[in-house]
């Protein structure tokens, strides 16, 4: 993590200085302990002024308040030449900003988030052409052939359970088909196919996948800064996809109402429902997801997944006695068209104050919307349970056995459960199957792998069960002990099923139910040896 971050504000040859009160922004940053400086033109590819300041001041990272014409490839090269992390910067586009207050907030939030950046690792880097957002500027056109780098997620093999639990959740979720298994059956990300959308991250049950620019801790800090630093007008968090930066060109950003606070994520499919609810806990008056139709992406183009997430959050808000109209989705904002924003803002202004506003929020270690719901209901003093069933966005399920007597306790379900929600326990007398509700992701892999086809998975949210954290006993059966070595080896139910399936005689039945596999082989060898002796 970076120790010292400075904010560099570009006057952009009067284009920014003529629109915003830059000294007020600097005063605001200074109050919060952030050093800043003004320069005339950060679009200069050499970045000599910034480089000199970083060296003399001993800073290791920088936030640029500038326009999107800043050449990030040249900036990466300049940072690297100074011996600094080539991604130790962040650009906040304030050229098209007309709210001095919001510009200061966005710069402060970017600085707080950058301070939590863990640094660049080679495994996160992939070569690419500069990413053009909208029409190319003259500078972008002339330098388009220069190769740069971008950061992508990485899978930590130490945490991944693709081998020992056969987890394939990230592989199934990746829209680019970029996640595959290597020869050792470890899940890996193909750099040349990954576009950095981060959709795989919330799918991983073990937090084994991370994106260095978009960790949950960083986003949480940015949200906290945007929503808790200044009191005043209503605040609406506006989550949007990085690929949709073109919505802020032309008149789009110039007239974005000042109560809207834009927050960029790699893809709306990456955005966990937690952050929508977390915005409310931080005191946001409203939360909106914005899609401008990122073609080819099911999360940004048709928004079915996010519509379900919004529906889930609205159900939780209604349970918390908070107006569900506070969250919503906006589609395809036409350039210069403010009507959808104005209508949403008008609806928010007509609501009572958010009950959590300016009341503070706890530090979060668990980024589950369900754990957050528990915390919020305690703050509201709500005693009743919240029970939601069959909602497609609920990532927690209730496992059941349709015919418990058919279960042989073979343990295959527990072997394939990526979260360990299903667990087999065994002692010298009995074998049991336990289910841990709060760890289930409703992936239904246990249901697909069960040889008896008796497992049922129901997506449901039960806050009381999550709070209790108790394991549920699904099946218990007596263990048969080997008469030769005394080792427990087979459940009573499994033995009965084997005898029925094979139509065994009493003698064959005794061989199965009285001896373990090892001793059975020894017994058969001794019997064969005796038969040979008799024939001789």
C-alpha positions in Angstrom: 0.0 0.0 0.0 1.2 3.5 -0.8 2.5 5.6 2.1 2.2 9.1 0.5 -0.2 10.2 -2.2 -0.4 13.7 -3.6 -3.2 15.3 -5.8 -2.2 17.1 -8.9 -4.8 19.4 -10.3 -4.6 20.5 -14.0 -5.8 23.9 -15.1 -5.9 22.5 -18.6 -5.0 25.8 -20.2 -7.9 27.5 -18.5 -10.5 25.0 -19.5 -10.8 23.6 -15.9 -9.6 26.7 -14.0 -12.3 28.6 -15.8 -15.1 26.3 -14.6 -14.1 25.3 -11.1 -12.7 27.1 -8.0 -9.5 25.2 -7.8 -8.2 27.0 -4.7 -11.4 25.9 -2.9 -10.7 22.4 -3.9 -7.2 22.6 -2.6 -8.4 24.1 0.7 -10.9 21.2 1.1 -8.2 18.6 0.4 -5.8 20.4 2.9 -8.5 20.2 5.6 -8.4 16.5 5.2 -4.6 16.3 5.3 -4.1 15.9 1.6 -1.3 17.8 -0.2 -2.1 19.1 -3.6 -0.6 21.4 -6.3 -1.8 23.1 -9.4 -0.1 22.8 -12.8 -1.0 24.4 -16.1 -1.2 21.4 -18.4 -0.9 17.8 -17.3 -1.7 16.7 -20.8 2.0 17.2 -21.6 3.3 13.7 -22.3 6.6 14.4 -20.5 5.0 14.9 -17.0 8.2 16.7 -16.0 6.4 18.9 -13.5 4.8 16.0 -11.8 7.9 13.9 -11.8 9.9 16.6 -10.2 7.3 17.1 -7.5 7.1 13.4 -6.7 10.9 13.1 -6.4 11.4 16.2 -4.2 8.4 15.5 -2.0 9.1 11.8 -1.6 5.6 10.9 -2.8 5.0 7.4 -4.2 1.6 7.9 -5.8 -0.5 10.6 -7.4 -4.2 11.4 -8.2 -4.7 13.6 -11.2 -7.6 16.0 -11.4 -7.5 16.5 -15.2 -9.2 15.6 -18.4 -9.3 12.2 -20.0 -6.7 13.2 -22.6 -4.0 12.4 -20.1 -1.8 9.8 -21.8 -1.9 7.0 -19.3 0.7 5.0 -21.3 3.3 7.8 -21.0 2.3 8.2 -17.4 3.0 4.5 -16.7 6.4 4.9 -18.3 7.2 8.0 -16.3 6.3 6.4 -13.0 8.4 3.4 -13.9 11.4 5.5 -14.7 11.2 7.1 -11.3 11.3 3.7 -9.7 7.6 3.9 -8.7 4.7 1.6 -9.3 3.6 2.2 -12.9 0.0 2.0 -11.8 0.5 4.2 -8.7 -1.9 6.9 -10.1 -5.5 7.5 -10.8 -7.1 10.0 -13.2 -10.3 11.8 -12.2 -11.9 13.6 -15.1 -12.9 17.0 -13.8 -12.7 18.8 -17.2 -16.5 18.3 -17.7 -17.3 18.8 -14.1 -19.2 21.9 -13.1 -19.6 21.3 -9.3 -16.6 22.4 -7.3 -17.9 20.5 -4.2 -18.3 17.2 -6.1 -14.9 17.6 -7.8 -13.2 17.9 -4.4 -15.1 14.9 -3.1 -14.2 12.8 -6.1 -10.5 13.7 -5.8 -10.4 13.0 -2.0 -12.3 9.6 -2.5 -9.8 8.7 -5.3 -6.9 9.5 -3.0 -8.3 7.4 -0.2 -8.9 4.5 -2.5 -5.5 4.7 -4.1 -3.9 4.6 -0.7 -5.3 1.0 -0.4 -3.9 -0.2 -3.7 -1.7 -3.2 -3.0 0.7 -2.5 -5.9 1.4 -4.0 -9.3 2.4 -7.7 -9.7 3.5 -9.2 -12.9 0.8 -11.8 -12.9 -1.8 -8.9 -13.0 -0.3 -7.3 -16.1 -1.4 -7.9 -19.7 -0.2 -5.9 -22.7 -2.8 -3.9 -24.7 -3.4 -0.9 -26.9 -4.5 2.2 -25.1 -8.2 1.9 -24.3 -10.0 4.6 -26.3 -13.2 5.9 -24.6 -15.4 7.3 -27.3 -13.9 9.3 -30.2 -10.1 9.4 -30.4 -8.4 12.7 -29.7 -5.5 13.9 -32.0 -3.0 12.8 -29.4 -4.6 9.3 -29.0 -4.7 8.9 -32.7 -1.1 9.7 -33.2 0.0 7.4 -30.3 -2.4 4.5 -30.8 0.3 2.1 -31.9 2.1 2.3 -28.5 1.6 -0.6 -26.3 0.6 -0.2 -22.7 -0.4 -2.4 -19.9 -3.6 -2.9 -18.0 -4.4 -4.8 -14.8 -6.6 -7.9 -14.7 -7.8 -10.2 -11.9 -5.6 -13.1 -10.7 -6.5 -16.4 -9.0 -4.5 -17.3 -5.9 -3.8 -21.0 -6.1 -3.4 -21.3 -2.3 -7.0 -20.3 -1.7 -8.6 -21.8 -4.8 -10.6 -25.0 -4.3 -10.7 -26.1 -8.0 -8.6 -29.1 -7.2 -9.6 -30.5 -3.9 -13.3 -29.5 -4.2 -13.7 -29.5 -8.0 -15.1 -26.0 -8.0 -15.9 -24.5 -11.4 -18.0 -21.5 -10.5 -15.6 -18.9 -11.9 -15.2 -20.9 -15.1 -18.9 -21.0 -15.7 -19.4 -17.3 -14.9 -16.6 -15.9 -17.1 -18.3 -14.3 -20.2 -15.0 -14.3 -22.1 -14.2 -18.0 -21.5 -10.9 -16.7 -20.1 -10.7 -19.1 -17.1 -9.5 -22.6 -17.7 -7.9 -25.5 -15.9 -4.2 -26.2 -16.4 -2.6 -29.7 -16.4 -2.7 -29.8 -12.7 -6.5 -29.0 -12.7 -5.8 -25.5 -11.2 -8.0 -22.7 -12.4 -6.0 -20.0 -14.2 -6.9 -16.8 -16.1 -5.8 -16.6 -19.8 -4.4 -13.1 -20.0 -5.0 -12.7 -23.7 -8.7 -13.4 -23.3 -9.5 -11.6 -20.0 -11.0 -8.1 -20.4 -10.8 -7.3 -16.7 -14.5 -7.2 -16.1 -14.2 -8.9 -12.7 -17.4 -10.9 -12.9 -15.5 -13.9 -11.7 -14.7 -12.2 -8.4 -18.1 -12.3 -6.6 -18.6 -15.9 -7.9 -15.6 -17.2 -6.0 -16.7 -18.8 -2.7 -13.2 -18.6 -1.2 -12.2 -15.0 -2.2 -9.3 -16.5 -4.2 -9.8 -14.0 -7.1 -8.9 -10.4 -6.8 -8.5 -7.3 -9.0 -5.8 -5.0 -7.8 -7.7 -1.9 -8.8 -11.1 -3.0 -7.6 -10.8 -4.7 -4.3 -13.9 -4.6 -2.0 -11.8 -2.8 0.6 -11.0 0.0 -1.9 -14.6 0.4 -3.1 -15.8 0.4 0.5 -13.4 3.2 1.4 -14.3 5.3 -1.7 -18.0 4.9 -0.8 -17.4 6.0 2.7 -15.5 9.1 1.6 -18.1 10.1 -0.9 -20.9 9.8 1.5 -19.6 10.7 5.0 -17.2 13.6 4.5 -19.6 16.5 3.8 -23.1 17.2 5.0 -25.4 19.1 2.8 -27.5 18.3 -0.3 -29.0 14.9 -1.0 -26.5 12.4 -2.3 -27.2 9.7 -4.9 -24.5 7.1 -5.7 -24.3 6.3 -9.4 -22.5 3.1 -10.2 -21.5 2.7 -13.8 -19.3 0.4 -15.9 -15.8 1.4 -16.9 -16.7 0.6 -20.5 -19.4 3.2 -20.4 -17.2 6.2 -19.7 -18.5 7.6 -23.0 -21.6 8.7 -21.1 -19.6 11.5 -19.6 -18.6 13.1 -22.9 -20.1 16.2 -24.4 -23.0 17.6 -22.3 -23.4 14.4 -20.4 -21.1 15.2 -17.5 -21.4 18.9 -17.7 -24.9 18.8 -16.4 -24.9 15.8 -14.2 -26.9 17.0 -11.2 -24.6 17.8 -8.3 -26.4 15.3 -6.0 -25.2 12.4 -8.2 -21.8 10.9 -7.2 -20.4 8.7 -10.0 -18.5 5.6 -9.0 -16.8 3.5 -11.6 -16.7 -0.4 -11.4 -15.1 -2.7 -14.0 -18.5 -4.1 -15.0 -22.0 -3.9 -13.4 -21.8 -7.7 -13.2 -18.9 -7.3 -10.7 -21.1 -5.1 -8.4 -22.3 -7.2 -5.5 -25.7 -6.3 -3.9 -23.7 -5.6 -0.8 -22.4 -2.2 -2.2 -25.9 -1.1 -3.0 -27.0 -1.8 0.5 -23.8 -0.5 2.0 -24.4 2.9 0.2 -27.7 3.1 2.2 -25.8 2.3 5.4 -23.4 5.1 4.7 -26.3 7.5 4.4 -26.9 7.7 0.6 -30.3 9.1 -0.2 -30.4 7.0 -3.3 -28.5 4.5 -5.4 -28.7 4.0 -9.1 -27.0 1.6 -11.5 -26.4 3.1 -14.9 -26.1 1.2 -18.1 -25.4 2.7 -21.5 -25.8 -0.5 -23.4 -22.4 -2.2 -23.4 -23.0 -4.6 -26.3 -21.9 -8.2 -25.9 -22.2 -8.0 -22.1 -25.3 -9.6 -20.6 -24.7 -7.6 -17.4 -24.7 -4.1 -18.9 -26.7 -4.7 -22.1 -29.9 -6.4 -21.0 -29.4 -5.8 -17.2 -31.5 -8.8 -16.2 -29.0 -9.9 -13.6 -28.9 -6.4 -12.1 -32.6 -6.0 -12.2 -32.9 -9.0 -10.0 -30.3 -7.6 -7.6 -32.2 -4.4 -7.4 -35.4 -6.3 -6.7 -33.6 -8.2 -3.9 -32.3 -5.0 -2.3 -35.8 -3.5 -2.5 -37.2 -6.5 -0.6 -34.5 -6.0 2.1 -35.2 -2.2 2.3 -38.9 -2.8 2.6 -38.2 -5.2 5.5 -36.0 -2.5 7.1 -38.9 0.0 6.7 -36.8 2.0 4.2 -38.4 3.3 1.0 -37.5 0.8 -1.8 -37.7 3.7 -4.3 -34.3 4.7 -3.1 -32.6 2.2 -5.5 -33.1 1.9 -9.2 -31.6 1.5 -12.7 -31.2 4.0 -15.5 -30.8 3.0 -19.1 -29.2 4.5 -22.2 -28.9 8.2 -21.2 -28.9 10.1 -24.4 -26.3 12.8 -24.7 -27.6 16.0 -23.2 -30.8 14.3 -21.9 -31.3 15.0 -18.2 -34.8 13.8 -17.8 -34.2 10.3 -16.3 -31.7 11.8 -13.8 -34.0 14.7 -12.9 -37.0 12.3 -12.4 -35.0 10.0 -10.2 -33.6 12.9 -8.2 -37.0 14.4 -7.8 -38.4 11.1 -6.5 -35.5 10.9 -4.0 -36.1 14.5 -2.8 -39.7 13.7 -2.0 -38.7 10.9 0.4 -38.0 11.3 4.2 -34.3 11.4 5.2 -32.4 8.2 5.2 -32.6 6.9 8.8 -28.9 6.0 8.6 -27.7 9.4 7.4 -24.8 10.9 9.4 -25.2 8.1 12.0 -21.9 6.4 11.0 -21.4 2.8 9.8 -19.4 -0.1 11.1 -16.2 -1.3 9.5 -17.1 -4.3 7.3 -15.1 -7.5 7.2 -17.8 -9.5 5.6 -19.0 -8.3 2.2 -22.2 -10.4 2.2 -25.5 -8.4 1.8 -27.1 -10.8 4.2 -24.6 -10.2 7.1 -25.1 -6.5 6.4 -28.9 -6.9 6.5 -28.5 -8.5 10.0 -26.4 -5.5 11.1 -29.0 -3.0 9.8 -31.9 -4.8 11.4 -30.2 -4.7 14.8 -29.6 -0.9 14.3 -33.3 -0.5 13.5 -34.4 -2.8 16.4 -36.4 -5.1 14.1 -37.2 -8.5 15.8 -39.2 -10.2 13.0 -37.4 -12.6 10.6 -36.8 -11.9 6.9 -37.6 -14.9 4.7 -37.3 -14.6 0.9 -37.8 -17.7 -1.3 -36.9 -18.6 -4.8 -35.3 -15.3 -5.7 -32.7 -15.8 -8.5 -30.2 -13.3 -7.1 -30.0 -14.9 -3.6 -26.7 -16.6 -3.3 -27.6 -18.7 -0.4 -29.6 -21.9 -0.5 -31.3 -24.4 1.8 -30.2 -28.0 1.1 -32.6 -30.8 1.8 -33.0 -34.5 1.1 -36.1 -35.5 -0.8 -35.9 -39.1 0.4 -33.5 -39.3 3.4 -33.8 -43.0 3.6 -32.2 -43.3 0.2 -29.1 -41.4 1.3 -26.1 -43.7 1.7 -23.8 -41.1 3.2 -21.3 -41.7 0.4 -19.9 -38.2 0.9 -19.7 -37.2 -2.7 -21.9 -34.1 -2.1 -19.4 -32.8 0.5 -16.5 -33.5 -1.8 -17.9 -31.3 -4.5 -19.3 -28.6 -2.3 -16.9 -25.6 -3.0 -17.7 -23.8 0.3 -17.7 -26.8 2.7 -21.4 -26.1 3.5 -21.9 -29.9 3.3 -19.7 -31.9 5.6 -19.5 -35.6 6.5 -18.5 -36.4 10.1 -17.6 -39.9 11.2 -16.7 -41.6 14.5 -16.6 -45.3 15.6 -20.3 -45.7 15.9 -22.1 -43.4 13.4 -21.7 -41.3 10.2 -23.5 -38.0 9.8 -24.1 -35.4 7.1 -24.3 -31.7 8.3 -25.4 -28.7 6.4 -24.2 -25.1 7.2 -26.7 -22.7 5.8 -24.7 -19.5 6.0 -21.9 -21.0 3.8 -24.1 -22.3 1.0 -23.9 -20.4 -2.3 -26.8 -22.3 -3.9 -24.5 -23.5 -6.8 -26.4 -26.8 -6.8 -23.2 -28.8 -7.6 -24.1 -31.2 -4.8 -27.5 -31.9 -6.5 -25.8 -32.6 -9.8 -23.2 -35.0 -8.3 -25.5 -37.0 -6.0 -25.6 -40.6 -7.4 -29.0 -41.1 -5.7 -30.5 -37.9 -7.1 -32.2 -37.0 -3.8 -30.7 -33.6 -3.0 -32.8 -30.5 -3.4 -31.6 -26.9 -3.4 -33.9 -24.0 -2.7 -32.6 -20.5 -3.0 -33.9 -18.7 0.1 -32.9 -16.0 2.5 -33.5 -16.7 6.2 -31.9 -14.0 8.4 -32.6 -15.9 11.6 -30.8 -19.0 10.4 -27.8 -16.9 9.3 -27.7 -15.2 12.7 -27.9 -18.5 14.6 -25.1 -20.0 12.5 -26.2 -23.6 13.5 -25.4 -26.6 11.4 -28.4 -28.7 10.3 -28.3 -32.5 10.6 -29.5 -33.9 7.3 -28.7 -37.6 7.8 -27.3 -39.9 10.5 -26.7 -43.7 10.2 -25.1 -46.5 12.1 -21.6 -47.6 11.0 -20.9 -51.3 10.6 -17.6 -52.5 12.0 -15.4 -55.1 10.4 -15.5 -58.4 12.3 -11.9 -59.1 11.4 -10.0 -55.8 12.1 -12.7 -53.9 14.0 -12.6 -50.8 11.7 -15.9 -49.0 10.9 -16.3 -49.2 7.2 -19.9 -49.0 5.9 -23.2 -47.5 7.0 -26.2 -49.7 7.6 -28.2 -48.0 4.9 -25.4 -48.3 2.3 -25.0 -52.0 3.1 -28.8 -52.6 2.7 -28.8 -50.7 -0.7 -25.9 -52.8 -2.0 -27.5 -56.1 -1.0 -30.8 -55.1 -2.7 -29.1 -53.8 -5.8 -27.0 -56.9 -6.3 -29.6 -59.5 -5.1 -27.0 -61.1 -3.0 -27.4 -64.4 -1.1 -27.1 -64.6 2.6 -23.5 -65.8 2.3 -22.6 -62.9 -0.1 -24.5 -60.5 2.2 -22.5 -61.6 5.2 -19.3 -61.0 3.3 -20.3 -57.4 2.5 -21.7 -56.4 5.8 -19.2 -58.1 8.1 -15.8 -57.4 6.5 -14.2 -54.2 5.2 -12.7 -54.1 1.7 -9.2 -55.0 2.8 -10.3 -57.9 5.0 -12.7 -59.1 2.3 -9.8 -59.5 -0.1 -7.8 -61.4 2.5 -10.9 -63.6 3.3 -11.4 -64.3 -0.4 -7.7 -65.2 -0.8 -7.8 -67.6 2.1 -11.0 -69.2 0.8 -9.4 -69.7 -2.6 -6.2 -71.1 -1.0 -8.4 -73.6 0.9 -10.3 -74.6 -2.2 -7.0 -75.3 -4.0 -5.7 -77.3 -1.1 -8.9 -79.4 -1.1 -8.6 -80.1 -4.9 -5.0 -81.1 -4.4 
